[in-house]
Amino acid sequence: MEELKIIHISPVSATFELVNDFIYKNESEYEISVNGTAVRKDGRNVFSVFDLKPDTDYEVCVKGLSAKFHTLKVNKVINVLDEGVVGEGTTMNTEAIQKILDSCDNDLVVFPEGTYLTSALNFRSNTYVYLKKGAEILGSIERYDYPIVKGIRVEDGVEYVDASWEGEPQDCFMSLISSYDSENIMIVGEGAINGNADKADWWVDCLTKRGAWRGNNIFTNRCKNVDFVGLNVKNSPSWNIHPFYSENVRFIDLLVENDPHSPNTDGIDPESCDVVDIIGVKICVGDDCIAIKSGVYVMSQTHYKPCEHLTIRNCYMGAGHGGVVFGSESSCGIKHVDVKNCIFDETDRGLRIKTRRDRGNKAEIEDINFDNILMNGVKNALTVNMSYYLKRWDPTDIIFSKDYVEVTELTPHIKNFHFKNLECKNIKICAGFFYGLPERKIDEIVLENIHVTYDSSYTKEEGPIMIYQCPQVNNGGFYFYNVENVIVKNVDIDGQKGEAYNLEGVDNFSN
C-alpha cells in the first residue's frame, strides 16, 4: 500500500517521499496541493514544496494521501538585498554575504531571484538559507579569489585535516560553499549553486597542482546536521559536493550536473562520514555520480574514521563513469550502505568498487545492499576491483600483480554484498565483473532476482574494470575471480556471449 512520508522540514519548505514499488518516479504525474490549493504536478517519488512561511501549519495532499506538518521557527528573516548584496551578476558580493552569514543565529537568510557573484563563503552553525526560484550563487572565475586552505593545521598540539585531495591532506583552494566544525545548517530552495567552472580554467591541465588543488562547489568538514534540499548544484571545479568527516548530512531532491567531459567532477562524494542520506537526487556529471570514500593509508593510521550508514534511495544517475562507486581511497573502510529504488541510465558502470593492495587492512568494504534497481544502457552493471590501476602508474609495481602476494597490514578486505531485484537492460560490456586478490578473496557475493538483457548493436570489446591487462569483453555474463562464495538465486541472463558464469579461483558456487 502506498504511503506519503515527510522526510524533511525547513522554515520555508517540506519534502515528501511516496513509498511504493516504483523506481524513482511514478508511471504518470500527480497533482500536489498545499492547504487545499493545487500548486503544481510532479511524477517523482520524492518532491518538495517551497515558499512556505516559518512557524506555520500546513497540509499537503497527493494521490488521495495527506500529511500535516509545521514549518520551523526562526528568530528573524533577512533579505540579502536589504543588506547591501547586489543580484545583477557582476558585483562581487563575498564580503557582504559573509557579513550576513557571520551574524546569523537561527535566522533565515533569503536570496530572491537574481545572480549573486561571489567567491568562497563560510557557513557557521545555526544558519538557514533559502535560495528562491531564479536565485543563483555564482562562483568567481578568478582562481586566486579563493583563499588557499592548508591540508594540515596544528593547534594546541592537535593535528587537523582542513583540506583534502584524492584521499589525503593537501592544500586546496577554498570551496564556493564551505563549513568547518559547525552544526545545524540548512540550505534549501529552487535556486542554484553554480561554480562557474565552465567559464574558468579549473579544468585545464587538471592533473597539475597550480597554487593548490581545485576546490568543490560544497565542502563540509567536521560538521553535524547539515541539509541541502531542492537546489541545482552545477559546474564545479572538481567534486560537486564533498562532505568530509561529517555526521548526519542529508542531500535531498537535488539536481547535480556538470559537463560530461569535465574532469574529476563527481556528484556527491561522502568521505569518512557517518549517517548520510542521499534521497531523490538526480546526478549527471563528468565522473562518478556518487563516490563513497575514506582516505588513503595515512588517514587510516592518523585520522581513522570509516564511511558508514549511508542510504541512497529514489535517485537517478545519468551521465557518469559510475552510478554508485566505492573508493578507490577507502583505507578507513566503507560499511553499511543501502541503495534502493534507483535508476542508472547510460552510466559506464552501475556499481563500481575500486581498491588495491596498498590501501591497508582497515580498508574493509562490507554490508553493501542493492535492492530494486533499474539499469538501462549501462556498460557494466556490477564491478568489484581489488587491483585498481591507471595507465599513469607503474604496471610492474607489485600492487598490480595478478599473482599471490603475502598478506600484510597493507592488504584490503572486501566482504559481503547482496544484489537483489535488479533489472539490467541493454547492457553493453558485461553483467558483472568481480576481481578479488589471490591472497585475500572477496568473501561473499549474492545475486538474487536479477534479469539481464544486452545491447547487441554495441560490438566494441572493452575491459570491464581498470586492472593491468584486463580481459576485453563484449555482451558478457558474470565473471568471478578470487571469490570465496558466490550465491545465485533466480538470475536470468538473456543474450550474453559465451558462458553466463565465468569462474576462476572461486571456492564455492551455488546456483
FENSULSUL-V295796 format. One record per residue. N is the residue number from 1. RES is the residue in three letters. PHI is phi in whole degrees, 0 to 359 (none if undefined). OMEGA is omega in degrees with one decimal (NA if undefined). BURIAL is 1 if it has 24 or more other C-alpha atoms within 12 Angstrom, else 0. Layout:
BEGIN
n=(N,N)
res=(RES,RES)
phi=(PHI,PHI)
omega=(OMEGA,OMEGA)
burial=(BURIAL,BURIAL)
END
This chain:
BEGIN
n=(1,2,3,4,5,6,7,8,9,10,11,12,13,14,15,16,17,18,19,20,21,22,23,24,25,26,27,28,29,30,31,32,33,34,35,36,37,38,39,40,41,42,43,44,45,46,47,48,49,50,51,52,53,54,55,56,57,58,59,60,61,62,63,64,65,66,67,68,69,70,71,72,73,74,75,76,77,78,79,80,81,82,83,84,85,86,87,88,89,90,91,92,93,94,95,96,97,98,99,100,101,102,103,104,105,106,107,108,109,110,111,112,113,114,115,116,117,118,119,120,121,122,123,124,125,126,127,128,129,130,131,132,133,134,135,136,137,138,139,140,141,142,143,144,145,146,147,148,149,150,151,152,153,154,155,156,157,158,159,160,161,162,163,164,165,166,167,168,169,170,171,172,173,174,175,176,177,178,179,180,181,182,183,184,185,186,187,188,189,190,191,192,193,194,195,196,197,198,199,200,201,202,203,204,205,206,207,208,209,210,211,212,213,214,215,216,217,218,219,220,221,222,223,224,225,226,227,228,229,230,231,232,233,234,235,236,237,238,239,240,241,242,243,244,245,246,247,248,249,250,251,252,253,254,255,256,257,258,259,260,261,262,263,264,265,266,267,268,269,270,271,272,273,274,275,276,277,278,279,280,281,282,283,284,285,286,287,288,289,290,291,292,293,294,295,296,297,298,299,300,301,302,303,304,305,306,307,308,309,310,311,312,313,314,315,316,317,318,319,320,321,322,323,324,325,326,327,328,329,330,331,332,333,334,335,336,337,338,339,340,341,342,343,344,345,346,347,348,349,350,351,352,353,354,355,356,357,358,359,360,361,362,363,364,365,366,367,368,369,370,371,372,373,374,375,376,377,378,379,380,381,382,383,384,385,386,387,388,389,390,391,392,393,394,395,396,397,398,399,400,401,402,403,404,405,406,407,408,409,410,411,412,413,414,415,416,417,418,419,420,421,422,423,424,425,426,427,428,429,430,431,432,433,434,435,436,437,438,439,440,441,442,443,444,445,446,447,448,449,450,451,452,453,454,455,456,457,458,459,460,461,462,463,464,465,466,467,468,469,470,471,472,473,474,475,476,477,478,479,480,481,482,483,484,485,486,487,488,489,490,491,492,493,494,495,496,497,498,499,500,501,502,503,504,505,506,507,508,509,510,511)
res=(MET,GLU,GLU,LEU,LYS,ILE,ILE,HIS,ILE,SER,PRO,VAL,SER,ALA,THR,PHE,GLU,LEU,VAL,ASN,ASP,PHE,ILE,TYR,LYS,ASN,GLU,SER,GLU,TYR,GLU,ILE,SER,VAL,ASN,GLY,THR,ALA,VAL,ARG,LYS,ASP,GLY,ARG,ASN,VAL,PHE,SER,VAL,PHE,ASP,LEU,LYS,PRO,ASP,THR,ASP,TYR,GLU,VAL,CYS,VAL,LYS,GLY,LEU,SER,ALA,LYS,PHE,HIS,THR,LEU,LYS,VAL,ASN,LYS,VAL,ILE,ASN,VAL,LEU,ASP,GLU,GLY,VAL,VAL,GLY,GLU,GLY,THR,THR,MET,ASN,THR,GLU,ALA,ILE,GLN,LYS,ILE,LEU,ASP,SER,CYS,ASP,ASN,ASP,LEU,VAL,VAL,PHE,PRO,GLU,GLY,THR,TYR,LEU,THR,SER,ALA,LEU,ASN,PHE,ARG,SER,ASN,THR,TYR,VAL,TYR,LEU,LYS,LYS,GLY,ALA,GLU,ILE,LEU,GLY,SER,ILE,GLU,ARG,TYR,ASP,TYR,PRO,ILE,VAL,LYS,GLY,ILE,ARG,VAL,GLU,ASP,GLY,VAL,GLU,TYR,VAL,ASP,ALA,SER,TRP,GLU,GLY,GLU,PRO,GLN,ASP,CYS,PHE,MET,SER,LEU,ILE,SER,SER,TYR,ASP,SER,GLU,ASN,ILE,MET,ILE,VAL,GLY,GLU,GLY,ALA,ILE,ASN,GLY,ASN,ALA,ASP,LYS,ALA,ASP,TRP,TRP,VAL,ASP,CYS,LEU,THR,LYS,ARG,GLY,ALA,TRP,ARG,GLY,ASN,ASN,ILE,PHE,THR,ASN,ARG,CYS,LYS,ASN,VAL,ASP,PHE,VAL,GLY,LEU,ASN,VAL,LYS,ASN,SER,PRO,SER,TRP,ASN,ILE,HIS,PRO,PHE,TYR,SER,GLU,ASN,VAL,ARG,PHE,ILE,ASP,LEU,LEU,VAL,GLU,ASN,ASP,PRO,HIS,SER,PRO,ASN,THR,ASP,GLY,ILE,ASP,PRO,GLU,SER,CYS,ASP,VAL,VAL,ASP,ILE,ILE,GLY,VAL,LYS,ILE,CYS,VAL,GLY,ASP,ASP,CYS,ILE,ALA,ILE,LYS,SER,GLY,VAL,TYR,VAL,MET,SER,GLN,THR,HIS,TYR,LYS,PRO,CYS,GLU,HIS,LEU,THR,ILE,ARG,ASN,CYS,TYR,MET,GLY,ALA,GLY,HIS,GLY,GLY,VAL,VAL,PHE,GLY,SER,GLU,SER,SER,CYS,GLY,ILE,LYS,HIS,VAL,ASP,VAL,LYS,ASN,CYS,ILE,PHE,ASP,GLU,THR,ASP,ARG,GLY,LEU,ARG,ILE,LYS,THR,ARG,ARG,ASP,ARG,GLY,ASN,LYS,ALA,GLU,ILE,GLU,ASP,ILE,ASN,PHE,ASP,ASN,ILE,LEU,MET,ASN,GLY,VAL,LYS,ASN,ALA,LEU,THR,VAL,ASN,MET,SER,TYR,TYR,LEU,LYS,ARG,TRP,ASP,PRO,THR,ASP,ILE,ILE,PHE,SER,LYS,ASP,TYR,VAL,GLU,VAL,THR,GLU,LEU,THR,PRO,HIS,ILE,LYS,ASN,PHE,HIS,PHE,LYS,ASN,LEU,GLU,CYS,LYS,ASN,ILE,LYS,ILE,CYS,ALA,GLY,PHE,PHE,TYR,GLY,LEU,PRO,GLU,ARG,LYS,ILE,ASP,GLU,ILE,VAL,LEU,GLU,ASN,ILE,HIS,VAL,THR,TYR,ASP,SER,SER,TYR,THR,LYS,GLU,GLU,GLY,PRO,ILE,MET,ILE,TYR,GLN,CYS,PRO,GLN,VAL,ASN,ASN,GLY,GLY,PHE,TYR,PHE,TYR,ASN,VAL,GLU,ASN,VAL,ILE,VAL,LYS,ASN,VAL,ASP,ILE,ASP,GLY,GLN,LYS,GLY,GLU,ALA,TYR,ASN,LEU,GLU,GLY,VAL,ASP,ASN,PHE,SER,ASN)
phi=(none,288,233,244,245,275,245,199,226,235,294,233,206,214,237,232,228,277,267,204,267,286,255,73,219,281,291,214,288,227,265,250,239,240,51,87,250,293,249,182,247,211,224,278,289,243,213,232,239,236,64,271,260,297,57,222,278,217,223,249,237,212,52,78,255,222,214,258,203,231,291,287,269,233,288,205,252,243,273,298,292,276,240,90,277,243,249,259,92,239,277,284,252,307,296,292,292,298,299,294,298,293,267,289,211,60,256,254,261,250,255,290,307,154,245,248,287,202,254,294,240,244,265,261,295,59,232,245,233,237,265,291,303,90,269,223,275,248,286,297,269,273,308,272,287,258,300,271,261,292,297,241,232,248,224,53,79,254,268,241,266,260,215,218,222,51,88,219,297,212,293,225,293,298,287,300,241,229,209,235,51,233,210,60,234,230,238,228,136,260,273,230,247,247,293,65,292,291,256,249,250,298,270,274,51,290,269,255,282,246,83,194,281,296,274,253,289,225,221,243,227,58,250,226,57,238,235,236,224,84,282,258,251,207,55,278,300,222,305,292,229,226,283,230,50,243,227,55,246,228,237,229,57,264,243,243,211,218,307,297,255,282,278,59,261,304,281,231,235,290,233,51,248,235,70,232,249,238,228,68,257,251,229,220,221,267,219,288,291,232,233,261,222,207,84,269,305,299,291,290,268,247,219,296,199,291,262,208,61,251,240,237,214,54,249,239,251,257,304,166,290,215,286,240,237,242,90,281,280,222,290,268,95,225,220,60,238,244,241,215,56,243,248,247,241,65,286,296,222,278,276,219,245,231,207,199,297,269,280,103,284,272,279,266,248,209,57,248,231,246,213,60,242,248,245,226,68,284,293,230,291,230,223,229,226,261,224,302,221,245,298,284,265,284,291,277,299,300,305,258,292,271,273,296,232,302,291,227,290,263,274,282,216,248,253,250,232,228,246,219,58,249,252,246,253,58,291,258,257,202,286,197,221,242,236,269,265,302,274,213,285,296,295,206,230,245,246,219,54,234,238,236,234,235,268,289,282,270,249,286,268,219,280,295,230,260,237,292,55,289,302,265,225,212,52,272,276,257,239,236,237,59,231,288,228,240,241,243,227,55,250,243,244,234,101,287,266,83,290,291,233,244,240,211,72,262,283,224,234,239,230)
omega=(-177.3,178.0,173.8,-177.7,172.1,-178.9,176.0,174.8,174.0,175.8,-173.7,-174.6,170.4,-179.5,-173.4,176.3,172.1,-179.9,-176.1,-179.1,-179.5,178.9,177.4,-176.7,178.9,179.6,180.0,-179.8,177.3,-179.3,178.3,175.3,178.2,-177.2,174.3,-179.3,178.4,-178.1,178.7,174.3,177.0,178.2,-175.2,175.4,-179.9,-179.4,-178.9,169.2,-175.5,178.6,175.0,179.2,177.0,172.3,-174.3,176.9,177.6,170.8,177.5,178.7,180.0,174.1,-179.4,177.7,-178.7,177.4,177.6,-179.2,179.6,-179.2,-175.8,179.4,175.0,178.8,177.4,178.7,-178.0,172.8,-173.8,179.9,177.5,-174.7,174.6,177.0,-176.6,-174.1,-178.6,169.4,-178.6,179.5,178.7,-171.9,-171.2,-176.0,-177.6,179.3,-178.6,178.0,178.0,-178.5,-178.5,-177.4,-172.9,171.8,-174.4,176.8,176.9,178.9,-174.6,172.2,175.7,178.4,-178.1,179.1,-171.4,-179.9,-177.6,166.4,-170.8,176.4,-178.9,-177.3,-179.1,179.9,171.6,-178.9,172.2,177.7,179.5,173.4,-177.3,179.5,-178.4,176.8,-178.7,168.1,-171.7,-177.5,173.7,177.8,180.0,-175.3,-173.0,164.4,-178.2,178.5,175.5,178.0,179.5,-179.6,-177.9,172.8,177.5,-178.1,-177.7,177.4,-179.6,-179.8,177.5,173.0,-177.2,179.3,-174.5,175.4,180.0,169.4,179.0,-179.2,178.8,176.0,-179.5,168.8,-179.0,-178.6,179.6,175.3,-179.8,171.3,-178.1,172.7,-177.0,179.5,175.9,178.5,173.5,170.9,-172.0,172.3,178.8,179.0,-172.2,167.2,-170.2,179.8,173.7,-175.7,177.7,177.4,-175.8,-178.4,-177.0,-174.5,179.5,179.4,-165.5,-179.6,178.1,177.0,-179.6,-175.3,175.3,177.8,-177.1,175.6,179.1,166.0,-177.8,-179.9,172.9,-175.6,-179.8,-178.4,177.6,173.4,179.5,-175.5,171.6,-171.2,167.7,-167.6,167.8,-179.8,-170.0,172.4,-179.1,174.1,174.1,-179.6,-179.5,-174.9,-173.6,171.1,-170.2,179.6,-177.6,-176.9,178.4,176.5,-174.8,177.3,-167.5,172.8,179.2,164.6,-178.0,-174.0,174.0,173.8,-176.5,179.0,-179.2,-171.2,174.0,-177.1,176.7,178.4,-180.0,-176.8,174.5,-178.9,180.0,178.7,177.6,-177.7,178.2,175.2,173.2,-167.3,176.2,-175.7,173.3,-174.3,173.6,-169.3,-177.0,178.5,-178.2,179.3,174.0,179.1,-176.7,-171.0,174.4,170.4,176.1,-169.3,-177.0,179.2,178.9,-179.4,-173.5,-177.7,-172.4,173.3,178.8,171.4,-170.9,178.7,179.1,175.4,177.4,-168.9,176.6,-180.0,177.2,177.0,179.4,-179.0,179.8,179.1,178.7,177.2,173.5,-170.2,176.6,176.6,6.5,178.0,-173.5,-170.9,175.8,177.9,174.9,-171.6,169.9,179.8,178.2,178.9,-171.9,173.0,-176.8,174.7,170.2,-171.7,176.2,170.9,176.9,178.7,174.2,168.4,176.4,177.3,-177.6,171.0,179.5,-167.3,-175.6,-178.3,172.9,-175.6,171.6,-179.7,179.5,175.2,-171.4,178.3,-179.8,-175.0,173.3,-177.7,175.8,-176.7,173.6,173.6,179.6,177.1,178.0,179.3,-178.4,-173.0,-175.5,178.9,175.4,-171.0,178.7,178.8,-174.6,-173.6,172.2,-174.0,-178.2,179.0,-178.3,-176.8,-179.8,177.7,-177.6,177.9,-172.5,-178.7,175.9,180.0,176.7,177.3,-178.3,177.4,178.6,177.2,179.3,-174.3,178.5,-177.2,175.4,-170.1,-166.2,178.4,177.7,178.8,180.0,177.9,178.9,171.4,-175.8,-174.2,174.6,177.0,-171.7,-174.7,177.6,179.2,-179.6,178.3,-174.7,-173.5,175.1,177.1,178.9,-176.9,176.3,-175.1,169.8,-174.2,-172.8,174.5,178.2,175.8,-173.0,177.6,-177.8,177.3,-176.5,169.4,-169.1,171.3,-175.3,178.5,178.4,-171.4,-177.9,174.9,-177.9,172.5,-177.2,-179.7,-177.7,170.6,179.2,-179.6,179.9,174.8,178.8,-169.6,170.9,179.4,-177.2,178.8,178.6,-179.4,-179.3,176.3,173.6,177.3,-179.8,-174.5,173.6,-178.8,-177.5,179.8,174.4,176.9,-176.6,179.4,-173.8,172.2,-179.8,173.8,-179.1,-176.7,176.5,-178.7,-178.9,-169.8,173.5,-177.4,178.8,-177.1,-177.4,177.9,-178.8,-179.8,NA)
burial=(0,0,0,1,1,1,1,1,1,1,1,1,1,1,1,1,1,1,1,0,0,1,1,1,1,1,0,0,0,0,0,1,1,1,0,0,0,0,0,0,0,1,1,1,1,1,1,1,1,1,1,1,1,1,0,0,0,1,1,1,1,1,0,0,0,1,1,1,1,0,1,1,1,1,0,0,1,1,1,1,1,0,0,0,1,1,1,0,0,0,0,1,1,1,0,1,1,1,0,1,1,0,0,1,1,1,1,1,1,1,1,1,1,1,1,1,1,1,1,1,1,1,1,1,1,1,1,1,1,1,1,1,1,0,1,1,1,1,1,1,1,0,1,1,0,1,1,1,1,1,1,0,0,0,0,0,0,0,0,1,1,1,1,1,1,1,1,1,1,1,1,1,1,1,1,1,1,1,1,1,1,1,1,1,1,1,1,1,1,1,1,1,1,1,1,1,1,1,0,0,1,1,1,0,0,0,0,0,0,0,0,1,1,1,1,1,1,1,1,1,1,1,1,1,1,1,1,1,1,1,1,1,1,1,1,1,1,1,1,1,1,1,1,1,1,1,1,1,1,1,1,1,1,1,1,1,1,1,1,1,0,1,1,1,1,1,1,1,1,1,1,1,1,1,1,1,1,1,1,1,1,1,1,1,1,1,1,1,1,1,1,1,1,1,1,1,1,1,1,1,0,0,1,1,1,1,1,1,1,1,1,1,1,1,1,1,1,1,1,1,1,1,1,1,1,1,1,1,1,1,1,1,1,1,1,1,1,1,1,1,1,1,1,1,1,1,1,1,1,1,1,1,1,1,1,1,1,1,1,1,1,1,1,1,1,1,1,1,1,1,1,1,1,1,1,1,1,1,1,1,1,1,1,1,1,1,1,1,1,0,0,0,0,0,0,0,0,0,1,1,1,1,0,0,0,0,0,0,0,1,1,1,1,1,1,1,1,1,1,1,1,1,1,1,1,1,1,1,1,1,1,1,1,1,1,1,1,1,1,1,1,1,1,1,1,1,1,1,1,1,1,1,1,1,1,0,0,0,0,0,0,0,1,1,1,1,1,1,0,1,0,0,1,1,1,1,1,1,1,1,1,1,1,1,1,1,1,1,0,0,1,1,1,1,1,1,1,0,0,1,1,1,1,1,1,1,0,0,1,0,0)
END
